[in-house]
C-alpha cells in the first residue's frame, strides 16, 4: 500500500559529537527516503534563521503521517496517493506535460478540508493540471501551534523530495506553476 511508504526506513540520528555539543538540544537530524538526499538536519539554535517555533524541533517524517493526494481532470472526485518513488509516480497519471498546482493547508486543518477540495475543483475546471494536495493534518493539529510551525520544515522537505522524484521519474521540471497554502509559521 502506497501510504505505508511514509513509515519506512526512517530514524533520528545523533552522532557522539552531537550528543556532546551543548547546542544538541537545538538540532534534530532525520534519516528518511522521504527527505531530499535521504537526510535533513533541522537547527533551531539562536543562530539559526528558524527561530519562530519557540524552540520546538520539527518531528521526523515517520511520526507526521503526511499524505500527498493526486488529482487531474480524469480523477476529480477520487484521489490517488502519490509518493516519492518510481512505482507510486508511474501508477498515477501524472504528466510532465501539464502544469502542476500544489495546495497545502495550515494549522489545525486537513488536506481534505472543504476549501481545499473546492480550490482543486476550480483549478481543474479552469485548466488541465496535475493537482497535488498536501495533507499534513497529524503534524498540524492543535493545541500546540509552535510544534506545527516546527513541523512545516519537515513537511516542506518531504514536498521537496516528492518534486525531486517527479523530476527523476517523469521528467517534470522543478518549476511549480502554482503553490496555494494557508501557511503556518513561514512565508510563502
C-alpha positions as CSV (number, residue, x, y, z in Angstrom):
1,X,0.0,0.0,0.0
2,X,1.5,3.3,-1.0
3,X,0.6,5.3,2.1
4,X,2.8,2.8,4.1
5,X,5.9,4.2,2.4
6,X,5.7,7.2,4.6
7,X,6.6,5.0,7.6
8,X,9.6,3.1,6.2
9,X,13.4,3.5,6.6
10,X,13.3,6.4,9.0
11,X,15.1,7.2,12.2
12,X,16.5,10.0,14.2
13,X,20.4,10.0,14.1
14,X,22.7,11.6,16.6
15,X,26.4,11.3,16.4
16,X,28.6,11.2,19.6
17,X,29.8,14.7,18.7
18,X,26.2,15.9,18.5
19,X,25.4,14.4,21.9
20,X,28.4,16.2,23.4
21,X,27.5,19.5,21.8
22,X,25.8,22.0,24.1
23,X,23.6,23.1,21.2
24,X,22.5,19.5,20.7
25,X,19.0,20.2,22.1
26,X,18.5,22.7,19.3
27,X,19.2,20.3,16.4
28,X,17.4,17.2,15.0
29,X,18.7,15.1,12.2
30,X,16.3,12.7,10.4
31,X,17.3,10.0,8.0
32,X,14.5,9.0,5.6
33,X,13.9,8.2,2.0
34,X,11.2,10.8,2.2
35,X,13.7,13.6,2.6
36,X,16.0,15.2,0.0
37,X,19.3,13.3,-0.1
38,X,17.9,10.9,2.4
39,X,18.7,13.1,5.4
40,X,17.8,16.5,6.8
41,X,19.1,18.3,9.8
42,X,16.9,20.9,11.4
43,X,18.6,23.6,13.6
44,X,16.6,25.9,15.9
45,X,19.6,27.4,17.8
46,X,19.6,31.2,18.3
47,X,22.0,31.5,15.3
48,X,19.5,29.7,13.0
49,X,17.2,31.5,10.6
50,X,14.4,29.4,12.0
51,X,13.5,30.8,15.5
52,X,9.7,31.1,15.0
53,X,8.9,27.7,16.6
54,X,9.6,28.8,20.2
55,X,12.3,26.1,20.5
56,X,10.2,23.3,19.2
57,X,12.1,20.9,17.0
58,X,10.5,19.5,13.8
59,X,9.5,15.9,14.1
60,X,10.9,13.3,11.6
61,X,8.7,12.1,8.8
62,X,7.7,8.7,10.3
63,X,5.7,10.4,13.0
64,X,4.0,13.0,10.9
65,X,1.6,10.9,8.7
66,X,1.9,13.2,5.6
67,X,0.0,12.1,2.6
68,X,0.1,13.6,-0.9
69,X,-3.1,13.3,-2.9
70,X,-3.1,13.5,-6.7
71,X,-5.9,14.7,-8.9
72,X,-6.3,15.5,-12.6
73,X,-9.3,16.0,-14.9
74,X,-9.8,12.3,-15.1
75,X,-9.6,11.9,-11.3
76,X,-11.6,14.8,-9.8
77,X,-13.6,13.1,-7.1
78,X,-11.4,10.2,-6.1
79,X,-7.8,10.9,-5.2
80,X,-4.7,8.8,-5.9
81,X,-2.0,8.7,-3.3
82,X,1.4,9.7,-4.7
83,X,4.8,9.2,-3.0
84,X,8.4,10.0,-3.8
85,X,9.2,6.7,-5.6
86,X,9.1,5.4,-9.2
87,X,6.3,2.8,-8.6
88,X,4.0,5.4,-7.0
89,X,4.6,8.0,-9.6
90,X,4.2,5.6,-12.5
91,X,1.0,4.3,-11.1
92,X,-0.6,7.8,-11.3
93,X,-1.5,9.7,-14.5
94,X,0.9,12.5,-13.5
95,X,2.1,14.2,-16.7
96,X,5.2,16.3,-17.0
97,X,3.4,18.0,-20.0
98,X,0.9,19.6,-17.7
99,X,1.4,22.4,-15.2
100,X,1.3,21.3,-11.5
101,X,-0.6,23.0,-8.7
102,X,0.2,22.2,-5.1
103,X,-2.3,23.0,-2.3
104,X,-1.4,22.8,1.4
105,X,-3.4,23.6,4.4
106,X,-2.3,25.3,7.6
107,X,-2.6,24.9,11.4
108,X,-5.4,22.6,12.7
109,X,-6.7,21.9,9.2
110,X,-6.6,18.9,6.8
111,X,-5.9,18.2,3.2
112,X,-9.5,17.2,2.7
113,X,-11.0,20.4,4.1
114,X,-13.8,21.8,2.0
115,X,-11.9,24.9,0.9
116,X,-9.1,22.8,-0.5
117,X,-11.4,20.5,-2.4
118,X,-13.3,23.5,-3.8
119,X,-10.0,25.1,-4.9
120,X,-8.9,21.8,-6.5
121,X,-12.2,21.7,-8.4
122,X,-11.9,25.3,-9.6
123,X,-8.3,24.8,-10.8
124,X,-9.2,21.7,-12.7
125,X,-12.3,23.4,-14.3
126,X,-10.1,26.3,-15.4
127,X,-7.1,24.3,-16.7
128,X,-5.8,20.7,-17.4
129,X,-3.4,20.4,-14.4
130,X,-1.8,17.9,-12.1
131,X,-3.0,18.9,-8.7
132,X,-1.3,17.7,-5.5
133,X,-2.9,18.2,-2.1
134,X,-0.6,18.1,0.9
135,X,-2.3,16.6,3.9
136,X,-0.3,17.0,7.0
137,X,-3.2,17.1,9.4
138,X,-1.5,15.0,12.1
139,X,1.6,17.3,12.1
140,X,-0.6,20.4,12.0
141,X,-3.1,19.5,14.8
142,X,-3.5,21.6,17.9
143,X,-3.3,22.7,20.5
144,X,0.4,23.2,20.1
145,X,0.8,25.8,17.4
146,X,4.6,26.1,17.8
147,X,5.0,22.3,17.2
148,X,3.0,22.7,14.0
149,X,5.2,25.6,12.9
150,X,8.3,23.5,13.5
151,X,6.8,20.6,11.5
152,X,6.4,22.8,8.5
153,X,10.1,22.4,7.9
154,X,9.8,18.6,7.6
155,X,6.7,18.8,5.5
156,X,8.4,21.2,3.2
157,X,11.4,18.9,2.9
158,X,9.1,16.0,2.1
159,X,7.4,18.0,-0.6
160,X,10.9,18.9,-2.0
161,X,11.7,15.2,-2.1
162,X,8.4,14.5,-4.0
163,X,9.3,17.2,-6.5
164,X,12.8,15.6,-6.9
165,X,11.2,12.2,-7.6
166,X,8.7,13.7,-10.1
167,X,11.7,15.2,-11.9
168,X,13.7,12.0,-11.9
169,X,10.9,9.6,-12.8
170,X,8.7,11.7,-15.1
171,X,11.0,14.5,-16.3
172,X,8.8,17.1,-14.7
173,X,10.6,20.4,-14.2
174,X,11.2,21.9,-10.8
175,X,9.0,24.8,-11.6
176,X,5.7,24.6,-9.8
177,X,3.2,26.6,-11.7
178,X,1.1,27.4,-8.6
179,X,1.5,26.9,-4.9
180,X,-1.5,27.6,-2.7
181,X,-1.3,27.4,1.0
182,X,-2.5,28.6,4.4
183,X,0.9,28.8,5.8
184,X,1.8,28.1,9.4
185,X,4.9,29.9,10.6
186,X,6.8,30.5,7.4
187,X,6.5,32.9,4.4
188,X,5.1,31.5,1.1
